[in-house]
Amino acid sequence: MFEISERLKKIPPYLFVEIDRKKKEMILKGEDVIDFGVGDPDMPTPENIIEAMKKAVENPQFHRYPFGKGTKEFRKAISSFYKKNYDVDIDYENEICVLIGSKEGIAHFPLCFINPGDISLVPEPGYPVYNIGTLIAGGETYFLPLKEENNFLPDLGKIPNEIVRKAKILYLNYPNNPTGTFAPYEFLKEVVQFCIKNKIILVYDAAYSEIYFEKRPINIFSIEGAKKVTIEFNSLSKTYNMTGWRVGWACGNSSLISALAKIKENIDSGTFEAIQFAGIEALTGPQTSVIKIREIYKKRRDIFAEGLKELGIDFNLPLGTFYFWIKINGSSVKFVDFLLENGKIVATPGIGFGPSGEGFVRFSLTINEEKIIEAIKRIKRIWVR
């Protein structure tokens, strides 16, 4: 009856919604499904954060519109987080904007700077929202393949000059979803200089910055000159098991932050202040839960890795995130369907993250050790070498 916009027609079905639909269909049939699909932490939010939220909800001053870039107290806590963990200075007054989850901010940001015909440089395989946000803003996407032979880093030197001239935004995400890789210092230095030289905004998605194992990843603002061109997006979702709470932030270049805040003022009314109060506790309270969460994911990673080795399945051991990016032969969609039909195992086809994801499958380790061990047993029963 009603014709949808051309903008909406360009947007593909959101990958994880489709996976969730298929999973629910099997569960309704009574199947015992092991879900390695969507990256949604299975552990509860730490108790100290929950208690802070309970206290905050009872405060009537938090029941009104939370206009603005976020409470001063929460922005100060975010600033302190960067200083303590990365020795990076972030001005809480001008360089931080609180978000209703980092996904919201990433999706809205292109509206600030992308005009029709402008280009976003988007890594693939990668988080679909980089492309979708660009399309919603009326821009065009130029995809940067992340290849295993290049350690899943984009090759900036291969971007045609005519594309560089039209590019307004470059997206990067490290620790990387879906590959689990880190960006080395020299590469990040190259990226910053590339963006400064070509007057391109660097959007750095650091949602997994605190999910690491052997070593802490490099923060983009530790690179000289980064703040001239960079806005970083981060979140409490993965670090503190708060995906459903919907709270995150953007930080960095003050003019980029100001533009994003202006868009948000006209689209939403801010982040519930009780959640911001709980966020202060998350960032400034005891961090023993974060250490434990990392230890749990590392143990799950090692169990899964050992099982894959026994099967002779090729993989790169993830340095961070809770994802495994596994190389397979043939179609990733067919492989995922095979796992679902024969093993009652849900995984995510690599092609869903972009063309360079074909030949890979992503497993999210947001399930307990017993289920991971059971999944390995099921894969052994159905695996054909």
N, C-alpha and C positions, 0 to 999 in steps of 0.2 A: 504493500500500500504506500509506504514512504520510501523514497530513494535515499540511501545513506550517502554521505559525502565521499568525494574522491579520495580524500585524506584517509578516511576510515577503510576504504577498500584496499589501500596499499598495505594495511597492517595485517600481518599473518596471525592466525590463532596463536594465543600465548602458549608456548610449549608446555609449561608445567601444568596448565589447566587441563590440557588434553591427556597428559600422563595420569593426573589425578582422577580423571573421569574413567579411564580404563581400569585403574586400580580398584576404584569403588565398585565397578561392575563385577569384578571377580570376587570381591569380598561379599557382595550381596548374594553371590552364588554359593557362598560358604567355603571358598577357597582360603587356604592358609598362605597368605601372600607375605613375602619378605620384601620390604620396600627400600631400595637403594636410590629412589628417584629424586624427589625434590629435596634440596638442602635445607631442611628445617630441623634444628637441634631437638633431639628427643629428651634431653635432660631438663629439669625444671629450672626456673630462674632462682638464683641464690636467695636464701631465706632473708638475709639482711636487706636486700633490695625490696622484697615483698613487704617486709615490716615497715620500711620507709614509706612505701606506697600506701599502706593501710593508714598510717598516721596522716599522710598528706591528703588523702581523700576526705578525711573528716574536717579539713580546714576550709571554711566557706570562702575564703579569699581566692581559692583555686577553682571555684565553681563558675567563674565568669570568663568572658572571652580572653584568651591568652595572646592578644595582639603582639606584633613586633618580632624581632629576631631571636626571641628567647629570653628567659629570665637572666638577669645579670649573674646570679649565683651559679646557674648551670653553665653559662658561658665561661665563667671563671674556672669552674671545675674542668671544663674541656681544655682550656688554656694550660692549666696545671698538669693535666694528663700528658700533653705534648712535651712540656718542659721536663717532667719527671722521666718519661720513657724514651724520649728522643733528643733531649737537650735542644729543643726547637722553640723559638719564641713566637707565640700567636697572640695578637692583641685581641682581648675578649670584647672590647668595645666595637671595633671596626672590622675584624677579620673572622668573625664566626656568625653563622646563621643556623639556628636550630630547625630541624626538619621533622616531618611526620614520617620518619624512616628515610634512609638515604635513597631508596628507589624513587620516592616522590621527588626529591630534589634533582636527581639525575634526569628524570623525565621532563621536569619543568625547565631545566637550565637552557636548553636550546632556544626556548621562546625568547630568551634575553638577547641572543646574538645572531641567530640564524634567520636570514631572509630567503625568499624563494630563489633558487639557483645556487645558494651557498652550499658548501660541502663540509660534512663531518668525516674525519678519518677514524674508522671504527675497526678495531681488531676482531678477527674471527678465526677460530671459534671464540665466542665471547657472550657476555650478558646481553640478551636481546633488547633490553631497554635503551641501550645506546643508539641503536638503529631506529627503534620505534619513536623515541623522543625527537630525533632528527626529522623523521617523516611527519610527525604531528606538527612540528614547527614550519613545515613546508620546504625543508631542505632536502639535500640529496646525500646519500651515503657512498663513500668510497671505502671498500673493505681492504684491510691489511691482513694478509694471511699469516697465521702463526704456525710455523712449520717446525716439526721435531728437529730437523737438521740445523735450525737456527735457534735451538733451545727455547722455542715458543716465544720468541721476541720478534716484533715487526721489523722489517728491513726498510728503514726510512729512505735509504738511497735509491730504492726501486720505485718510489712514488713519482709519477710523471710531473714535470714542472708546471704544466697547465692545471693539474689537480692541486698542487701546492699553492698556486696563486689564488685559487678559489676557496681554499680550505679556511674555515674559521675555528674549528675545534678538533683536537686530537684526544681520543679517549685511551686511557691505559688502566689496567687493573692487575696489580700485583700486591700480595700473593694472588695468583691467577686462578679464576674460575673460568674454565673447568680443568686446567692442566695441572694445578698445584705447584707451579714454578714461581721462582722469585726473579726480580729484575736486578742485575748487578749494578754497582755504582757507576761504572764507565758508561753503560748503556743509558742510565738515567741522566747522566751528565750530557750525553749526546742529544737526548730528547729535549732537555731544557734549552740547549743552545739552538737546536732546530726550531723550536717554538719562538724563541726570542728573535732569531734571524728572520723568520717568515711571518711574524705577528699572528701567531696561532695560539689559541687558548688551550692549555693542557688541563683536561678533566681527569683527575687521578682518583680512581675508585679503590679505596683502601678498606673495604668492608671486612676483609679477613686479616687485617694487620696484626691482630693479637692471637691468631690461630697459626702458630708456627711450632716447629719441633727442635731441630738441632741448633738453629740460630735465629735471631730476630731479623726481620726484613728491614731494608733501608727505608727511612721516611723520605718522601720526595722533597720536603723542605730542608733537608740536610744538604741538598745540592745547591751550590752557589747560584744565585739568580733565579731560583725556582719561583719565588713569590712574585716575581714580575709578571708571570704568565699563568700561574697555576691556581686552580681551585680543587681542593681535595674533598671527597665525600667519605664519611665514615658513619659508624652506626654502633649501637649497643646490642644489636640483634644477635650476632654470632658470638661475640666475646662473652656475653653474660646470659645467653639463652633467652633473649627478649624479643624474638621475632614478632610475636603477636602484640607487643606493646607499642610498636610503631614510633620509634624515636631515633633520630640520628642528627647529623649536622654537616654543614659545609664549612670549610675554613680556607684561608689563604688570601689572595690578592683582594684588597679592600673594595676596589671598583667592581670586581666580579661578584663579591658577596653582596654589595649594595644593589646590583642589578637583580640578582636572584631574590633578595628580600622584597624588592618592588613587585616582582611577578607574584610572589606568594601573598603579599598584602591584598592583591586583587583577585586571588583564587581561593585561598583558605584563610582561616582565622587563627592560625598558629597551633602549637603543640600543647595539649592539656598540661597545665602547670604542675599538677600532682605527679605526672609521669616525669617531668623535668626534675622535680624534687627527688624522686626515686633515682633518677639518673645521676644526681650529685652523689648519692650514696654508692652507686655502682662505681663511679670513677675515683672517688676519694676514700671509700671504705676499705676494709680488708680485701686483699686480692688473692687470698688463698684459693677461692673458688675458681678463679681464672687459671691458676697453676694446675689445679685438679682437672679442669676441663681439658686443658692441653694434654695432660698425661693420659687421660681417657682416650682422646682421639689418636694419640700416638700409639697406644696399645692396640686399638682397633686397626690402625694402619698396618702395624707390624703383623698382626694375625692374618689380615687379608692378603698382605704381600707374600707371606709364607705359603698360603694356600694357592695363590696364583703361580708361584714358583714351581710347586709340585705339579701343576697342570701344564707347565711350559708356556704360560701366557705372558706375552711381552708387555712391559709397563715401565714407566719412569717413577721411581719412588717420590711421592710428593713431599716437598719441603715444608709446606704449609697448607692451609685450608683443610677441609675434611672431605676432599674429593680424590678419587682415583681415576685417572685418565688412561684407559686400557686400549692397546692396539689390537685390532681384530682383522680378519680377512673378510673382504666383501662388504655388503651393505650393513650399516649400523642399525637401520630400521628393522631389517630382517633378523639380525642378531638379537635385538631387544625383544622382538615378537617371539623368537625361538625360546628365549629365557622365560618369558611370561607364560607361554603355552605349555612348555615342558617342565619348567622348574618352579613356576609360580614365583618368579623373581622379577621385580620391577627395577629397571635401569633406564638411563636416558640416552637416546641415540645421539652420537656426536654431530650428525648432520643438522640437528636442531639448533646447534650453536653457530652454524655457518658451514659453507662448502668445505673448508679445510678440516672440519670435524669429521668428515666421512672417513671411515676406517678406524674410528675410535668410539668407545662407549664410556660414559661417565657413571661411576658408582659413588653415591654419597654415603659416608660412614656415619650417618645419624641414626644408627640402630645399635642395639647392644651386642656384646661379644658373642652371646649364645646364638643370636640370629645370624651373625656373620659366619660363625662356624657351621651352622646348619646350611647356610647358603653355599658355602664351599663344598659341603657334602653333596648338595643337590646338583651343583655344576659338574662335579666329578662323575655323577651318575649319567648325565646327559651329554657330557663333553665329547665331541668328535674331533680328533686331532687332524 
